[in-house]
Amino acid sequence: MEIRKATIEDIESLKTLYRELEQDAVRFQPEHFVFGNRDEQFFGNIFNSENQDILVAVIDGKIVGFAHVMLLEQKRVPCLKPEKVIYLQDLDVSESLRSGGIGAKLIEACKEYGKANGADFMRTQVFPQNVRGMKFYERQGFTEKMKTIETYL
């Protein structure tokens, strides 16, 4: 397996994986998520950005997973340390290949990407209903730091 930065040639494969990811999002939180149209402009904005990338996992020439990462500065407020975070916006591995170590390799590549770009730590979010996903992230060294709560107006 190879992990590399995505290119324009990977867009069709990425669209398929994003559709799979959106199925989970819609299933877990239909009140917030719908199926989106990730077009060439969406990917072009990422590929041309100075603070984000998509890393892809490739087996036998086929993209089987991806991680969309963003390098962000902590909010500038007096009580927060001035740190840089690598934020994992999205992660997906083809459903038929999950639990085979591909996600773990993508997380490791994200951590290396963060280190190479001066990040102090890595952060992501998981749906509370996604017990399997939470266990996966815990195995990768993630721990719960804060809970996001909301109410309807």
DOMAR-185610 format. One record per atom (N, C-alpha, C): residue in one letter; atom name; x, y, z. Coordinates in steps of 0.001 Angstrom, whole numbers. Layout:
<nodes>
node aa->a; at->CA; px->X; py->Y; pz->Z
...
</nodes>
This chain:
<nodes>
node aa->m; at->N; px->848; py->-1192; pz->0
node aa->m; at->CA; px->0; py->0; pz->0
node aa->m; at->C; px->882; py->1241; pz->0
node aa->e; at->N; px->447; py->2225; pz->-745
node aa->e; at->CA; px->1135; py->3509; pz->-842
node aa->e; at->C; px->210; py->4597; pz->-302
node aa->i; at->N; px->773; py->5544; pz->432
node aa->i; at->CA; px->37; py->6742; pz->861
node aa->i; at->C; px->722; py->7924; pz->194
node aa->r; at->N; px->-79; py->8751; pz->-485
node aa->r; at->CA; px->468; py->9911; pz->-1188
node aa->r; at->C; px->-569; py->11029; pz->-1198
node aa->k; at->N; px->-125; py->12212; pz->-1607
node aa->k; at->CA; px->-1052; py->13332; pz->-1782
node aa->k; at->C; px->-1915; py->13084; pz->-3005
node aa->a; at->N; px->-3171; py->13446; pz->-2900
node aa->a; at->CA; px->-4101; py->13299; pz->-4020
node aa->a; at->C; px->-3788; py->14325; pz->-5094
node aa->t; at->N; px->-4180; py->13988; pz->-6318
node aa->t; at->CA; px->-4019; py->14891; pz->-7459
node aa->t; at->C; px->-5361; py->14986; pz->-8197
node aa->i; at->N; px->-5395; py->15837; pz->-9180
node aa->i; at->CA; px->-6608; py->16021; pz->-9988
node aa->i; at->C; px->-7063; py->14695; pz->-10596
node aa->e; at->N; px->-6131; py->13841; pz->-10964
node aa->e; at->CA; px->-6473; py->12548; pz->-11562
node aa->e; at->C; px->-7241; py->11645; pz->-10596
node aa->d; at->N; px->-7224; py->11956; pz->-9306
node aa->d; at->CA; px->-7871; py->11120; pz->-8291
node aa->d; at->C; px->-9309; py->11541; pz->-7987
node aa->i; at->N; px->-9787; py->12604; pz->-8609
node aa->i; at->CA; px->-11077; py->13183; pz->-8226
node aa->i; at->C; px->-12223; py->12185; pz->-8321
node aa->e; at->N; px->-12329; py->11420; pz->-9370
node aa->e; at->CA; px->-13465; py->10494; pz->-9503
node aa->e; at->C; px->-13469; py->9456; pz->-8388
node aa->s; at->N; px->-12317; py->8925; pz->-8059
node aa->s; at->CA; px->-12227; py->7964; pz->-6948
node aa->s; at->C; px->-12590; py->8627; pz->-5627
node aa->l; at->N; px->-12143; py->9859; pz->-5438
node aa->l; at->CA; px->-12460; py->10586; pz->-4210
node aa->l; at->C; px->-13958; py->10869; pz->-4108
node aa->k; at->N; px->-14593; py->11181; pz->-5220
node aa->k; at->CA; px->-16038; py->11416; pz->-5198
node aa->k; at->C; px->-16774; py->10182; pz->-4699
node aa->t; at->N; px->-16354; py->9011; pz->-5141
node aa->t; at->CA; px->-16982; py->7757; pz->-4712
node aa->t; at->C; px->-16808; py->7556; pz->-3211
node aa->l; at->N; px->-15609; py->7797; pz->-2710
node aa->l; at->CA; px->-15362; py->7635; pz->-1279
node aa->l; at->C; px->-16113; py->8675; pz->-456
node aa->y; at->N; px->-16182; py->9904; pz->-941
node aa->y; at->CA; px->-16937; py->10936; pz->-223
node aa->y; at->C; px->-18416; py->10567; pz->-154
node aa->r; at->N; px->-18945; py->9967; pz->-1209
node aa->r; at->CA; px->-20355; py->9548; pz->-1205
node aa->r; at->C; px->-20583; py->8508; pz->-111
node aa->e; at->N; px->-19647; py->7605; pz->28
node aa->e; at->CA; px->-19724; py->6592; pz->1083
node aa->e; at->C; px->-19667; py->7244; pz->2466
node aa->l; at->N; px->-18776; py->8207; pz->2612
node aa->l; at->CA; px->-18645; py->8935; pz->3878
node aa->l; at->C; px->-19937; py->9684; pz->4209
node aa->e; at->N; px->-20534; py->10308; pz->3197
node aa->e; at->CA; px->-21777; py->11054; pz->3408
node aa->e; at->C; px->-22934; py->10137; pz->3804
node aa->q; at->N; px->-22926; py->8899; pz->3338
node aa->q; at->CA; px->-23962; py->7948; pz->3750
node aa->q; at->C; px->-23937; py->7767; pz->5258
node aa->d; at->N; px->-22741; py->7657; pz->5821
node aa->d; at->CA; px->-22617; py->7541; pz->7271
node aa->d; at->C; px->-23094; py->8813; pz->7959
node aa->a; at->N; px->-22706; py->9967; pz->7440
node aa->a; at->CA; px->-23094; py->11234; pz->8054
node aa->a; at->C; px->-24609; py->11400; pz->8055
node aa->v; at->N; px->-25238; py->11094; pz->6921
node aa->v; at->CA; px->-26698; py->11213; pz->6824
node aa->v; at->C; px->-27373; py->10213; pz->7761
node aa->r; at->N; px->-26812; py->9024; pz->7872
node aa->r; at->CA; px->-27381; py->8002; pz->8760
node aa->r; at->C; px->-27255; py->8424; pz->10229
node aa->f; at->N; px->-26082; py->8955; pz->10598
node aa->f; at->CA; px->-25853; py->9327; pz->11991
node aa->f; at->C; px->-26560; py->10619; pz->12400
node aa->q; at->N; px->-26607; py->11615; pz->11505
node aa->q; at->CA; px->-27205; py->12902; pz->11861
node aa->q; at->C; px->-27972; py->13491; pz->10676
node aa->p; at->N; px->-29118; py->12895; pz->10353
node aa->p; at->CA; px->-29898; py->13401; pz->9219
node aa->p; at->C; px->-30414; py->14819; pz->9433
node aa->e; at->N; px->-30449; py->15265; pz->10668
node aa->e; at->CA; px->-30903; py->16628; pz->10936
node aa->e; at->C; px->-29891; py->17675; pz->10480
node aa->h; at->N; px->-28642; py->17249; pz->10253
node aa->h; at->CA; px->-27592; py->18187; pz->9845
node aa->h; at->C; px->-26983; py->17886; pz->8483
node aa->f; at->N; px->-27062; py->16652; pz->8008
node aa->f; at->CA; px->-26314; py->16264; pz->6815
node aa->f; at->C; px->-27221; py->15837; pz->5677
node aa->v; at->N; px->-26790; py->16182; pz->4468
node aa->v; at->CA; px->-27432; py->15763; pz->3221
node aa->v; at->C; px->-26309; py->15293; pz->2289
node aa->f; at->N; px->-26693; py->14665; pz->1196
node aa->f; at->CA; px->-25701; py->14279; pz->207
node aa->f; at->C; px->-25292; py->15517; pz->-569
node aa->g; at->N; px->-23984; py->15747; pz->-679
node aa->g; at->CA; px->-23471; py->16931; pz->-1339
node aa->g; at->C; px->-22886; py->16617; pz->-2701
node aa->n; at->N; px->-22613; py->17656; pz->-3438
node aa->n; at->CA; px->-21983; py->17524; pz->-4745
node aa->n; at->C; px->-20554; py->18032; pz->-4635
node aa->r; at->N; px->-19641; py->17135; pz->-4559
node aa->r; at->CA; px->-18232; py->17517; pz->-4484
node aa->r; at->C; px->-17698; py->17558; pz->-5913
node aa->d; at->N; px->-17616; py->18766; pz->-6446
node aa->d; at->CA; px->-17221; py->18924; pz->-7836
node aa->d; at->C; px->-15734; py->19267; pz->-7944
node aa->e; at->N; px->-15288; py->19499; pz->-9160
node aa->e; at->CA; px->-13887; py->19800; pz->-9408
node aa->e; at->C; px->-13439; py->21061; pz->-8668
node aa->q; at->N; px->-14338; py->22020; pz->-8514
node aa->q; at->CA; px->-13985; py->23242; pz->-7787
node aa->q; at->C; px->-13707; py->22934; pz->-6316
node aa->f; at->N; px->-14522; py->22071; pz->-5713
node aa->f; at->CA; px->-14304; py->21663; pz->-4320
node aa->f; at->C; px->-12887; py->21105; pz->-4166
node aa->f; at->N; px->-12537; py->20154; pz->-5032
node aa->f; at->CA; px->-11212; py->19537; pz->-4933
node aa->f; at->C; px->-10114; py->20516; pz->-5334
node aa->g; at->N; px->-10365; py->21338; pz->-6338
node aa->g; at->CA; px->-9382; py->22332; pz->-6745
node aa->g; at->C; px->-9037; py->23289; pz->-5616
node aa->n; at->N; px->-10045; py->23683; pz->-4840
node aa->n; at->CA; px->-9802; py->24571; pz->-3699
node aa->n; at->C; px->-8868; py->23917; pz->-2682
node aa->i; at->N; px->-9038; py->22621; pz->-2472
node aa->i; at->CA; px->-8154; py->21908; pz->-1537
node aa->i; at->C; px->-6754; py->21789; pz->-2132
node aa->f; at->N; px->-6670; py->21316; pz->-3376
node aa->f; at->CA; px->-5367; py->21094; pz->-4007
node aa->f; at->C; px->-4564; py->22383; pz->-4148
node aa->n; at->N; px->-5235; py->23521; pz->-4304
node aa->n; at->CA; px->-4550; py->24799; pz->-4461
node aa->n; at->C; px->-4337; py->25545; pz->-3150
node aa->s; at->N; px->-4784; py->24965; pz->-2054
node aa->s; at->CA; px->-4674; py->25608; pz->-747
node aa->s; at->C; px->-3265; py->25422; pz->-171
node aa->e; at->N; px->-2861; py->26382; pz->633
node aa->e; at->CA; px->-1575; py->26282; pz->1312
node aa->e; at->C; px->-1689; py->25597; pz->2668
node aa->n; at->N; px->-2944; py->25384; pz->3143
node aa->n; at->CA; px->-3076; py->24821; pz->4482
node aa->n; at->C; px->-3905; py->23529; pz->4526
node aa->q; at->N; px->-4144; py->22895; pz->3380
node aa->q; at->CA; px->-4865; py->21630; pz->3409
node aa->q; at->C; px->-4463; py->20723; pz->2252
node aa->d; at->N; px->-4672; py->19440; pz->2472
node aa->d; at->CA; px->-4354; py->18426; pz->1473
node aa->d; at->C; px->-5270; py->17233; pz->1677
node aa->i; at->N; px->-5332; py->16380; pz->674
node aa->i; at->CA; px->-5978; py->15089; pz->791
node aa->i; at->C; px->-4896; py->14044; pz->586
node aa->l; at->N; px->-4769; py->13146; pz->1552
node aa->l; at->CA; px->-3848; py->12026; pz->1432
node aa->l; at->C; px->-4666; py->10807; pz->1024
node aa->v; at->N; px->-4152; py->10019; pz->96
node aa->v; at->CA; px->-4887; py->8845; pz->-369
node aa->v; at->C; px->-4086; py->7579; pz->-105
node aa->a; at->N; px->-4831; py->6506; pz->179
node aa->a; at->CA; px->-4249; py->5170; pz->309
node aa->a; at->C; px->-4509; py->4445; pz->-1002
node aa->v; at->N; px->-3453; py->3894; pz->-1589
node aa->v; at->CA; px->-3551; py->3256; pz->-2905
node aa->v; at->C; px->-3056; py->1818; pz->-2809
node aa->i; at->N; px->-3881; py->889; pz->-3306
node aa->i; at->CA; px->-3494; py->-517; pz->-3395
node aa->i; at->C; px->-3694; py->-955; pz->-4836
node aa->d; at->N; px->-2648; py->-1495; pz->-5417
node aa->d; at->CA; px->-2697; py->-1970; pz->-6805
node aa->d; at->C; px->-3275; py->-919; pz->-7759
node aa->g; at->N; px->-2868; py->326; pz->-7553
node aa->g; at->CA; px->-3295; py->1412; pz->-8426
node aa->g; at->C; px->-4681; py->1956; pz->-8148
node aa->k; at->N; px->-5382; py->1404; pz->-7161
node aa->k; at->CA; px->-6746; py->1843; pz->-6848
node aa->k; at->C; px->-6773; py->2580; pz->-5506
node aa->i; at->N; px->-7438; py->3737; pz->-5494
node aa->i; at->CA; px->-7581; py->4499; pz->-4252
node aa->i; at->C; px->-8631; py->3809; pz->-3384
node aa->v; at->N; px->-8214; py->3440; pz->-2175
node aa->v; at->CA; px->-9102; py->2685; pz->-1281
node aa->v; at->C; px->-9435; py->3447; pz->-1
node aa->g; at->N; px->-8858; py->4629; pz->162
node aa->g; at->CA; px->-9137; py->5439; pz->1340
node aa->g; at->C; px->-8516; py->6812; pz->1195
node aa->f; at->N; px->-8981; py->7736; pz->2037
node aa->f; at->CA; px->-8422; py->9090; pz->1998
node aa->f; at->C; px->-8550; py->9754; pz->3354
node aa->a; at->N; px->-7732; py->10785; pz->3540
node aa->a; at->CA; px->-7798; py->11648; pz->4718
node aa->a; at->C; px->-7637; py->13087; pz->4236
node aa->h; at->N; px->-8611; py->13932; pz->4573
node aa->h; at->CA; px->-8555; py->15371; pz->4243
node aa->h; at->C; px->-8064; py->16074; pz->5501
node aa->v; at->N; px->-6892; py->16689; pz->5415
node aa->v; at->CA; px->-6287; py->17356; pz->6566
node aa->v; at->C; px->-6158; py->18856; pz->6323
node aa->m; at->N; px->-6244; py->19594; pz->7417
node aa->m; at->CA; px->-6110; py->21053; pz->7373
node aa->m; at->C; px->-5161; py->21490; pz->8485
node aa->l; at->N; px->-4252; py->22391; pz->8167
node aa->l; at->CA; px->-3365; py->22972; pz->9173
node aa->l; at->C; px->-3980; py->24275; pz->9659
node aa->l; at->N; px->-4236; py->24355; pz->10949
node aa->l; at->CA; px->-4930; py->25508; pz->11523
node aa->l; at->C; px->-4174; py->26049; pz->12725
node aa->e; at->N; px->-4299; py->27336; pz->12931
node aa->e; at->CA; px->-3763; py->27970; pz->14138
node aa->e; at->C; px->-4863; py->27973; pz->15194
node aa->q; at->N; px->-4483; py->27754; pz->16450
node aa->q; at->CA; px->-5451; py->27862; pz->17536
node aa->q; at->C; px->-6035; py->29269; pz->17552
node aa->k; at->N; px->-7255; py->29385; pz->18036
node aa->k; at->CA; px->-7855; py->30713; pz->18189
node aa->k; at->C; px->-6944; py->31563; pz->19059
node aa->r; at->N; px->-6883; py->32824; pz->18736
node aa->r; at->CA; px->-6030; py->33725; pz->19518
node aa->r; at->C; px->-6857; py->34365; pz->20630
node aa->v; at->N; px->-6904; py->33658; pz->21736
node aa->v; at->CA; px->-7544; py->34180; pz->22946
node aa->v; at->C; px->-6550; py->34018; pz->24085
node aa->p; at->N; px->-6620; py->34895; pz->25089
node aa->p; at->CA; px->-5592; py->34910; pz->26129
node aa->p; at->C; px->-5374; py->33591; pz->26863
node aa->c; at->N; px->-6399; py->32763; pz->27002
node aa->c; at->CA; px->-6236; py->31552; pz->27807
node aa->c; at->C; px->-5776; py->30331; pz->26995
node aa->l; at->N; px->-5624; py->30468; pz->25684
node aa->l; at->CA; px->-5181; py->29339; pz->24864
node aa->l; at->C; px->-3723; py->29488; pz->24462
node aa->k; at->N; px->-3003; py->28389; pz->24535
node aa->k; at->CA; px->-1625; py->28386; pz->24068
node aa->k; at->C; px->-1614; py->28619; pz->22558
node aa->p; at->N; px->-622; py->29342; pz->22056
node aa->p; at->CA; px->-532; py->29571; pz->20603
node aa->p; at->C; px->32; py->28326; pz->19913
node aa->e; at->N; px->-843; py->27381; pz->19589
node aa->e; at->CA; px->-424; py->26124; pz->18987
node aa->e; at->C; px->-983; py->25984; pz->17572
node aa->k; at->N; px->-362; py->25092; pz->16845
node aa->k; at->CA; px->-804; py->24766; pz->15495
node aa->k; at->C; px->-1382; py->23348; pz->15532
node aa->v; at->N; px->-2537; py->23186; pz->14905
node aa->v; at->CA; px->-3221; py->21892; pz->14918
node aa->v; at->C; px->-3350; py->21358; pz->13497
node aa->i; at->N; px->-3195; py->20052; pz->13362
node aa->i; at->CA; px->-3574; py->19418; pz->12113
node aa->i; at->C; px->-4963; py->18842; pz->12379
node aa->y; at->N; px->-5931; py->19343; pz->11640
node aa->y; at->CA; px->-7322; py->18940; pz->11819
node aa->y; at->C; px->-7691; py->17930; pz->10742
node aa->l; at->N; px->-8162; py->16787; pz->11176
node aa->l; at->CA; px->-8615; py->15749; pz->10252
node aa->l; at->C; px->-10077; py->16026; pz->9939
node aa->q; at->N; px->-10316; py->16639; pz->8798
node aa->q; at->CA; px->-11658; py->17019; pz->8384
node aa->q; at->C; px->-12491; py->15793; pz->8012
node aa->d; at->N; px->-11919; py->14910; pz->7213
node aa->d; at->CA; px->-12631; py->13724; pz->6743
node aa->d; at->C; px->-11669; py->12560; pz->6630
node aa->l; at->N; px->-12176; py->11368; pz->6910
node aa->l; at->CA; px->-11414; py->10133; pz->6741
node aa->l; at->C; px->-12389; py->9068; pz->6279
node aa->d; at->N; px->-12010; py->8333; pz->5239
node aa->d; at->CA; px->-12844; py->7212; pz->4810
node aa->d; at->C; px->-11967; py->6149; pz->4186
node aa->v; at->N; px->-12332; py->4905; pz->4470
node aa->v; at->CA; px->-11741; py->3741; pz->3836
node aa->v; at->C; px->-12899; py->2972; pz->3229
node aa->s; at->N; px->-12705; py->2468; pz->2012
node aa->s; at->CA; px->-13757; py->1683; pz->1362
node aa->s; at->C; px->-14322; py->681; pz->2366
node aa->e; at->N; px->-15640; py->658; pz->2451
node aa->e; at->CA; px->-16295; py->-154; pz->3480
node aa->e; at->C; px->-15839; py->-1611; pz->3453
node aa->s; at->N; px->-15641; py->-2156; pz->2282
node aa->s; at->CA; px->-15250; py->-3560; pz->2166
node aa->s; at->C; px->-13824; py->-3828; pz->2662
node aa->l; at->N; px->-13035; py->-2772; pz->2870
node aa->l; at->CA; px->-11642; py->-2934; pz->3294
node aa->l; at->C; px->-11384; py->-2428; pz->4711
node aa->r; at->N; px->-12416; py->-2031; pz->5409
node aa->r; at->CA; px->-12228; py->-1531; pz->6776
node aa->r; at->C; px->-11747; py->-2650; pz->7694
node aa->s; at->N; px->-11079; py->-2250; pz->8754
node aa->s; at->CA; px->-10490; py->-3163; pz->9750
node aa->s; at->C; px->-9290; py->-3915; pz->9198
node aa->g; at->N; px->-8692; py->-3396; pz->8139
node aa->g; at->CA; px->-7512; py->-4036; pz->7557
node aa->g; at->C; px->-6239; py->-3236; pz->7734
node aa->g; at->N; px->-6286; py->-2174; pz->8533
node aa->g; at->CA; px->-5090; py->-1378; pz->8801
node aa->g; at->C; px->-4903; py->-170; pz->7907
node aa->i; at->N; px->-5778; py->13; pz->6919
node aa->i; at->CA; px->-5632; py->1147; pz->5990
node aa->i; at->C; px->-5870; py->2467; pz->6722
node aa->g; at->N; px->-6919; py->2526; pz->7534
node aa->g; at->CA; px->-7206; py->3744; pz->8292
node aa->g; at->C; px->-6060; py->4102; pz->9223
node aa->a; at->N; px->-5488; py->3103; pz->9874
node aa->a; at->CA; px->-4359; py->3344; pz->10777
node aa->a; at->C; px->-3169; py->3909; pz->10010
node aa->k; at->N; px->-2924; py->3398; pz->8813
node aa->k; at->CA; px->-1824; py->3928; pz->7989
node aa->k; at->C; px->-2103; py->5367; pz->7567
node aa->l; at->N; px->-3368; py->5668; pz->7243
node aa->l; at->CA; px->-3721; py->7051; pz->6896
node aa->l; at->C; px->-3524; py->7980; pz->8099
node aa->i; at->N; px->-3926; py->7547; pz->9285
node aa->i; at->CA; px->-3730; py->8374; pz->10486
node aa->i; at->C; px->-2244; py->8614; pz->10725
node aa->e; at->N; px->-1439; py->7587; pz->10579
node aa->e; at->CA; px->5; py->7745; pz->10761
node aa->e; at->C; px->558; py->8745; pz->9747
node aa->a; at->N; px->96; py->8670; pz->8505
node aa->a; at->CA; px->547; py->9624; pz->7477
node aa->a; at->C; px->103; py->11043; pz->7830
node aa->c; at->N; px->-1087; py->11186; pz->8385
node aa->c; at->CA; px->-1570; py->12509; pz->8807
node aa->c; at->C; px->-700; py->13071; pz->9925
node aa->k; at->N; px->-341; py->12218; pz->10871
node aa->k; at->CA; px->528; py->12652; pz->11971
node aa->k; at->C; px->1883; py->13108; pz->11434
node aa->e; at->N; px->2441; py->12349; pz->10513
node aa->e; at->CA; px->3728; py->12727; pz->9906
node aa->e; at->C; px->3599; py->14036; pz->9128
node aa->y; at->N; px->2503; py->14183; pz->8402
node aa->y; at->CA; px->2229; py->15423; pz->7668
node aa->y; at->C; px->2180; py->16593; pz->8655
node aa->g; at->N; px->1493; py->16402; pz->9766
node aa->g; at->CA; px->1407; py->17447; pz->10780
node aa->g; at->C; px->2761; py->17808; pz->11359
node aa->k; at->N; px->3544; py->16799; pz->11710
node aa->k; at->CA; px->4892; py->17048; pz->12247
node aa->k; at->C; px->5743; py->17813; pz->11239
node aa->a; at->N; px->5684; py->17390; pz->9981
node aa->a; at->CA; px->6480; py->18037; pz->8938
node aa->a; at->C; px->6076; py->19487; pz->8714
node aa->n; at->N; px->4837; py->19822; pz->9097
node aa->n; at->CA; px->4334; py->21183; pz->8910
node aa->n; at->C; px->4222; py->21959; pz->10218
node aa->g; at->N; px->4898; py->21483; pz->11258
node aa->g; at->CA; px->4987; py->22226; pz->12509
node aa->g; at->C; px->3776; py->22157; pz->13411
node aa->a; at->N; px->2896; py->21182; pz->13216
node aa->a; at->CA; px->1715; py->21065; pz->14077
node aa->a; at->C; px->2114; py->20518; pz->15449
node aa->d; at->N; px->1396; py->20976; pz->16464
node aa->d; at->CA; px->1642; py->20532; pz->17831
node aa->d; at->C; px->784; py->19324; pz->18205
node aa->f; at->N; px->-392; py->19223; pz->17614
node aa->f; at->CA; px->-1278; py->18100; pz->17907
node aa->f; at->C; px->-2266; py->17922; pz->16769
node aa->m; at->N; px->-3009; py->16819; pz->16834
node aa->m; at->CA; px->-3989; py->16498; pz->15804
node aa->m; at->C; px->-5362; py->16399; pz->16456
node aa->r; at->N; px->-6377; py->16848; pz->15724
node aa->r; at->CA; px->-7743; py->16869; pz->16247
node aa->r; at->C; px->-8708; py->16407; pz->15165
node aa->t; at->N; px->-9795; py->15786; pz->15583
node aa->t; at->CA; px->-10883; py->15448; pz->14677
node aa->t; at->C; px->-12173; py->15377; pz->15482
node aa->q; at->N; px->-13252; py->15063; pz->14817
node aa->q; at->CA; px->-14549; py->14896; pz->15467
node aa->q; at->C; px->-15154; py->13570; pz->15029
node aa->v; at->N; px->-15940; py->12973; pz->15917
node aa->v; at->CA; px->-16600; py->11701; pz->15641
node aa->v; at->C; px->-18050; py->11820; pz->16085
node aa->f; at->N; px->-18963; py->11294; pz->15274
node aa->f; at->CA; px->-20363; py->11257; pz->15696
node aa->f; at->C; px->-20477; py->10394; pz->16950
node aa->p; at->N; px->-21231; py->10836; pz->17949
node aa->p; at->CA; px->-21349; py->10022; pz->19173
node aa->p; at->C; px->-21957; py->8643; pz->18909
node aa->q; at->N; px->-22753; py->8516; pz->17860
node aa->q; at->CA; px->-23360; py->7231; pz->17523
node aa->q; at->C; px->-22363; py->6282; pz->16849
node aa->n; at->N; px->-21233; py->6817; pz->16415
node aa->n; at->CA; px->-20243; py->6023; pz->15691
node aa->n; at->C; px->-19282; py->5352; pz->16677
node aa->v; at->N; px->-19777; py->4359; pz->17362
node aa->v; at->CA; px->-18992; py->3667; pz->18388
node aa->v; at->C; px->-17765; py->3003; pz->17766
node aa->r; at->N; px->-17945; py->2391; pz->16621
node aa->r; at->CA; px->-16829; py->1731; pz->15932
node aa->r; at->C; px->-15743; py->2746; pz->15564
node aa->g; at->N; px->-16172; py->3913; pz->15067
node aa->g; at->CA; px->-15214; py->4960; pz->14714
node aa->g; at->C; px->-14460; py->5470; pz->15929
node aa->m; at->N; px->-15172; py->5664; pz->17038
node aa->m; at->CA; px->-14524; py->6153; pz->18261
node aa->m; at->C; px->-13476; py->5151; pz->18753
node aa->k; at->N; px->-13808; py->3882; pz->18703
node aa->k; at->CA; px->-12834; py->2861; pz->19122
node aa->k; at->C; px->-11613; py->2874; pz->18209
node aa->f; at->N; px->-11839; py->3065; pz->16906
node aa->f; at->CA; px->-10729; py->3163; pz->15959
node aa->f; at->C; px->-9807; py->4314; pz->16346
node aa->y; at->N; px->-10375; py->5501; pz->16586
node aa->y; at->CA; px->-9546; py->6664; pz->16920
node aa->y; at->C; px->-8822; py->6472; pz->18250
node aa->e; at->N; px->-9465; py->5849; pz->19210
node aa->e; at->CA; px->-8801; py->5581; pz->20491
node aa->e; at->C; px->-7586; py->4674; pz->20288
node aa->r; at->N; px->-7708; py->3683; pz->19404
node aa->r; at->CA; px->-6563; py->2807; pz->19110
node aa->r; at->C; px->-5423; py->3581; pz->18456
node aa->q; at->N; px->-5740; py->4699; pz->17816
node aa->q; at->CA; px->-4726; py->5527; pz->17160
node aa->q; at->C; px->-4149; py->6586; pz->18096
node aa->g; at->N; px->-4544; py->6552; pz->19370
node aa->g; at->CA; px->-3985; py->7472; pz->20362
node aa->g; at->C; px->-4830; py->8692; pz->20671
node aa->f; at->N; px->-5997; py->8816; pz->20070
node aa->f; at->CA; px->-6875; py->9955; pz->20344
node aa->f; at->C; px->-7611; py->9749; pz->21666
node aa->t; at->N; px->-7835; py->10852; pz->22382
node aa->t; at->CA; px->-8637; py->10822; pz->23602
node aa->t; at->C; px->-9643; py->11962; pz->23557
node aa->e; at->N; px->-10750; py->11752; pz->24225
node aa->e; at->CA; px->-11788; py->12782; pz->24275
node aa->e; at->C; px->-11298; py->13949; pz->25121
node aa->k; at->N; px->-11402; py->15150; pz->24577
node aa->k; at->CA; px->-10950; py->16356; pz->25275
node aa->k; at->C; px->-12109; py->17288; pz->25616
node aa->m; at->N; px->-13160; py->17249; pz->24819
node aa->m; at->CA; px->-14274; py->18150; pz->25027
node aa->m; at->C; px->-15487; py->17566; pz->24326
node aa->k; at->N; px->-16666; py->17867; pz->24805
node aa->k; at->CA; px->-17888; py->17445; pz->24135
node aa->k; at->C; px->-18565; py->18658; pz->23541
node aa->t; at->N; px->-19059; py->18504; pz->22330
node aa->t; at->CA; px->-19830; py->19569; pz->21689
node aa->t; at->C; px->-21300; py->19293; pz->21966
node aa->i; at->N; px->-22002; py->20282; pz->22461
node aa->i; at->CA; px->-23428; py->20132; pz->22726
node aa->i; at->C; px->-24181; py->21211; pz->21975
node aa->e; at->N; px->-25441; py->20940; pz->21669
node aa->e; at->CA; px->-26233; py->21919; pz->20929
node aa->e; at->C; px->-27695; py->21761; pz->21280
node aa->t; at->N; px->-28466; py->22778; pz->20929
node aa->t; at->CA; px->-29914; py->22735; pz->21100
node aa->t; at->C; px->-30541; py->23457; pz->19921
node aa->y; at->N; px->-31761; py->23076; pz->19607
node aa->y; at->CA; px->-32480; py->23758; pz->18520
node aa->y; at->C; px->-33091; py->25032; pz->19025
node aa->l; at->N; px->-33207; py->26014; pz->18171
node aa->l; at->CA; px->-33785; py->27314; pz->18541
node aa->l; at->C; px->-35231; py->27397; pz->18093
</nodes>
